[in-house]
Amino acid sequence: MLGAIGAGAQSVAQPARGVPTVRLAITLPDNPTTGARVFVEKGCARCHALGGDNRRMGPDLGRIRLPGSVLDLAGAFWNHAPVMREKMTDLKIARPEFNDREMADLLAFLTAYRYYLAEVGGAGNPVAGREVFRQKRCASCHGDRDAWNLPGPSLERYRGHVSPIVLAQAMWNHGTEMAALMRSRGLPFPQFDGGELGDLLAFLQAGTIAADERVYVEPGSPRRGQELFAAKRCISCHVIAGQGGRGGPDLGAPERQMMRPVTAIAGSMWNHSQGMATEFARRGIPPVRFSGQEMADIIAYLYFVNYAQVSGAPSRGQQVFTNRCAGCHTLGSASVIGPDLRVAPRLNDPIAIFTAMWNHAPRMEQELRRSGVAWPRLAPGDAADLAAFLLSQRATAVPAAPRPVR
């Protein structure tokens, strides 16, 4: 679940277009699917679909690419709050309120949905995969169960397996042996571009298998994947959020956006596997192996790697507050309409701030209409900047309340 680590913002300044920023304290979810229950119980599913049902009045959240950070998603909730309230009133649907945990779970679920859609529903093209199998010279080592004279195992065992994670895990664990064998035969180590690995896996999966023989893997846990990233010593070579070693690329850099299909992340790992193996040998690190569930967790972590790396600029957030919030709220003095946000309770982490904004949106809308003021919308980046500013004003005034960890 999302939550605070100590105070709601870490005081490590980072340059961002010349403006000092702070990293906001948002933690990785343990089980992003928990928010599916919130999505249904709070009535979101009555207006919004998640891929497939175009008859709902709200946009299909399974088909919309949600850019930006998790706080931009929270900002989108805020921007559309009056429209949602109006539609719910027309349909006589009670407007839901959330506690901090529920809001955190819902945001994590909606962020994760594309990951699970890619894993379960993002099927590759088996016809194209057959061509990949030929071009990459896979048949030089692998054949059907009767091909006893080939050095690699038969791939029949993978026919009909439903999870690409299992196949990706098998390829990774045998990568070093495969590379040595290919060198001995004068074959190049295959590299996968774009959707090639997904197509190859679709080709290998083609066929049927008895249901009780299928291999399933539970959805990956980004939190467990983060722990594995350290335990498997990936952190020895890769930097994330300024922490880690040198040698490999910074996986937390914005230009290395990892929110891609599962097979694309697995393909990237495969393409760099031999370089990693060489570096492991140089450093005396044993080869890294993954179980099926571990592979699911590590890929989930890489997908979510920038989820918790959210920074905001307090100076820009101050401008957002002055222009859009200060008409009703103050910081450190008596407020005429809204509460003093410096001392208001339970606003000590970014998600808590936006939970309170959502829950109090109907009253805010009434006051704004009475005053003839338009609904204040948040542009991309505004939510993080506003949270950074508000938390900077609270850091010495209100201690962070303990939050349950899930």
N, C-alpha and C positions, 0 to 999 in steps of 0.2 A: 504494500500500500504506500501511497505517497505520504510523506510526513516530514516533520522538522527534524533536523539534526542540530540539537542545541537551539540556537536562535533561528529565526526564519531566513536569515541571509548570512552567508559567510563573508567575512570582511576582506577577502582577497581581491584586490583590484586588478582588473584586466583591461587593456586598451580595446576599445571598439569604436572605430572611426574617430579616434582622438578623444573619445568621451570615456572617463573611468566607469567601469561596471563592477558589480558584485555578482558572485555566483549564488543563485537562490537554492535553498536547501530542499531539494525534492528527491525522494528515494525511489528506487526501482520497485515495481510491483512484484509480489511473489507469485500470484496467480491472477493474471489479467482477466480470465474468464469469469471471475467473481462478479464483475460488473454486469454480466448478462442478466443476473437475477434482478439487480437494481433497474435495469432497462425495462424489464417486464413489469415488476411490481410497482414502479412509479408511473406506469402508464405511457412511457415513451413509445412502446410498440403499438399503441393505438393510432398514432399519427405517423410514425416513421418505420420504414422497413429497413432491413439490413441485407440488401441484395436479393432481388427477385420479385417483390410484390409492388407493382407500379400503381396500385389502386389507392395507396395511402395519400393523405392530403399533404403531409410533410415530405421534405426531400428524403430520398433513399440514402441513408447514412452509410450503407455498404458500398455505394458507388461513387461517393464523393471523396476526392482526395483532400485530406485535411492538412494543409501546409502549416509550416511554423512549428512552434513548440506546444507542449501540453497546455501552457498558459494562454496561447492564442486560441486553442480550442475552448478553454474556459471563457475567453473574451467573446468568442462567437456565441456562446450561450447567452451572455449578457446582451449582446447586440440584438439578438432576436427575441429577447424576453417579452417585450410588449406584443409582438405579433403572436407568439405562442400563447400568451395569456388571453388574448382576444379569441383565438381559435378554440382554446379550451373552454372558454366561457360559452361560446356558441354551441359546443358539443356537450355542455353540462358535465365536463370533466373537471374534477377537483385538481387545482394546480398543486403539483407535488413540491414538498420541501425536502431538503437533504441535510443530513449531518455531514461532518467533515469526511468521515470514512466512506459514506455512500457516494459523495461527490468524487472522491479520489478513485474509488473503484469504477465508477461510471466513465470517468475520463480515461483511465487505463484501458478499460474494455474497448472503448471507441478507437483509441490509438492502436490497440492490438488487433483490431478486427481485420485489418488488411493483412496482417501476418498470418492469421489463421485461415483467412480466405485463400491466401497464396499457397499455404501448406496443403489444405484439404481440397480446394476447388480450382486452384490454378494449374490445371492439367497442361502438360506439354503436348507436342505433336508427335505421335509415335512414328508417323511416316517420315517426318524430318529426322526423328531420332535414329531411324534405320540408316539414313545417309550419314549421320554423325558417327554411328558405329563403324561404318565402312571407312570414312575419311580419317578417323582417328586410329585406324588399324587395330581396333579392339579384337577383331576376329583372328589376329595373329596369335593371340594367347588364350582366347575364350571361345568356346563353342557350346554345342548342346551336350546332353549327358552321355552321348555315345562317342564324343570326340576325345578318346583316351590318350591320344598322342600330343595334346596341347598342354603347355606348362601351367596355364591358369585354370582355375576351377570352372566348372560349368555354371552358367548364369541362370539355369533353369530354376534354381532355388528361389530366385527373385520374381518369377512370374506371378503376377497377381498381388504382390505385396502392396499394401495401400499407402505406406508412408515413405516419402522420399528421404526422410531422415535416416531410415535404416540403410538404404543404399549408399547415401552420402557417408555414413559412418563406416561402412565396410570399405569403401574406396579409400577413405582417409587412413584407416588403420593398416591397410595393405599397400599404401603409397610407396613406402621405401623399398619394399620387395619388388613392386611393380617397376619402379624406376631402374633398379639394378638389372632386372631381367631385360628390360627394353634396351638398356645400354649394351648389354651383351649381344643383343640381336641387331644392333645398329638402328633401332627405332627411336624416333623423337618422343619425348615425354609430351602427352597431349595437353593442350591448353583449351579452355572452353570460353567462348565469347557469348555475350548476350544470353539468349535462352537455350543455348546448345545443350547444357547439362540437363535442363528440364526436359528437353525433347528426348535426350538419350535415356533418361530415367523413365519417361513415358513408354519408350520402345521396350525397355527391359521389363516394365511392369505389365505389358500387354499379355493378355491370357487370363485364364481363370485358375483359381485354387480354392480348395475347400476352406470354408469360413473358419474352422478351428485351426487351420494352419497359417492363417494370416498373422502378420506381425504388426501390432499397433504400438504407438509410442504416445504417452501422455503429452499434452501441450507443454511446451518448454516454459521454464520459470526463469525470467530475467534475473531475479535475485540469486537463485542457485547458480545460474550461468556466471554471474559476477564472482561468486565464490570459487567456481571452477577456474575462471580466468586467472585467479591468483594461485590456486592450488596446483594447476597444471603448468605454472610458471610462464604463462603467456605474457604476464605483466613484466617479465624480465626484459622483453624486447619491445613491447608496445606501450605507448603512452595513452592514457585516457584521463581527461580532466587534469592534466598537468602531473599525474602520478604514473610512474613506471620507468622502464629502462629505455635504452636507445638501441638502434639496430633495425627495428621494424618501423613501419609508418605509424603515425598518430591516428588511432582509430576513432578518436573523439573529435577530430578536425571536421568542421562543417562541410568541407568539400568531399569528405569521405562518408557521405550519407548512406547509411546501411539499411534504411527502411526499404528493402527490396524483397522480391520473392525468395523463399527459402532456398531454392535451387541456385539462385544468383549468388547468395551469400556463400553457400557451399562451394560453388564454382570458384569464387574468389579465393577461398581457403585452399582449394585443390591447386589452383594455378601457382600459389606461392608456397606450396607444401615442400617442394624440394629445396628451395632457398631457405626455408625454415629448418629443414633437416640438417642442412650444411651448417647453419648457425648453431643449432643445438650441439652438433658434434664438436664444433670449435670451442664452445663454452662448457663442454662436459655435461650437458643436460641430456638425460635419457629421452628416447623418442616418446612423443605424447600419443596416448591411445584414448579413445572415447568409447564408452558404452552407448547404446542407442539413446537412452534417456539423457546421458551427458551431452551427446551431440545436439539433441533437441534443446537442452538448456543453454548451451554455449551459443547456438544460432539465435535463440530468443534474446539473449543478452546483447549480441552484436546488432540485432534489429533495433533494440531499445537503447543502444549505447548513448545516443544523444538525447534520449527522453528526459534524463535527469540532469543533463548539462544545459541548464537554462540560466542565462545571465541577464541582468537588467541594469539600466543606468539611472541611479537616483536623481541626477540632475534633470534628465528628460522626464522621469516620473513626476518630479515636482511641477513641471509645466503641465503635464496631463492633469494633475490634481488641481492646479490653479484654474485651468480652463474649463474643467468638466465637473469637478467635485466641490470646490470651495464655496459654491453658492449655497450649499446646505450643510457642509461639514467643516469642522475646524480641527486643528492639531494643537492641543495644549490650552485651549480656552473654551469658554461656554459656547455651545452651538444653539442656534435659534430653532433649527428644524431637525437635522440629523445629529447623531451622536458625535462626540469628540473622538476621532479615530486614533488619537494617541493613547487613550486609556480604555477604549471600548474593549470588553472581554473577548477572548477567544479569537483574536486576529493575529496570531503569532507565527503563521506560516502562509505561504502563497495560496494554497488550496483553501485554507480557512477563510481568507479574505474573499475569495470568489464564491465560496459557499454562502457567506453572509450576504454578499451582493445579490445572489440569486434569490435567497429567501426573503429579502426585504425589497425586491424589485417592485411588487405591486404598490407598496406604500410610496416608494420613490416615484413611480409613474404618476400617482395621484398628485403628489406635490408639484411635480414638474408641469403637469397639465394645468393645475391651478395657477401656476406662475407663468404659464405661456412659454415654457422653455422646452426645446426639442430634446428628445432622448439622446443622451451623450454616448456616442459610439466609440469603440476602441479600434484603432487601426492595428495592423500587424506590428508586434513589438511593444505596443502600449501597455498590454496587461503585465508583462514582465517588468517594464520600467516603473509602472505604478506600484506594483507589489514591492519592488526594491526600495522605492522612496518611502512608502508607508512603514515598511519594516525598519528602515534606518531611523525613522522617527520614534519607533517603539523600543528600539534595542536596549536603551538604558532605563526606560520607564516601566516596562512590564516584563517580568521573567517569562520565559517560554514554558507553557504548561506541558506536562508529560502527555505524550500521545501513545495510544496502543499500537503495538507493532504486529503486523500480520505477515 
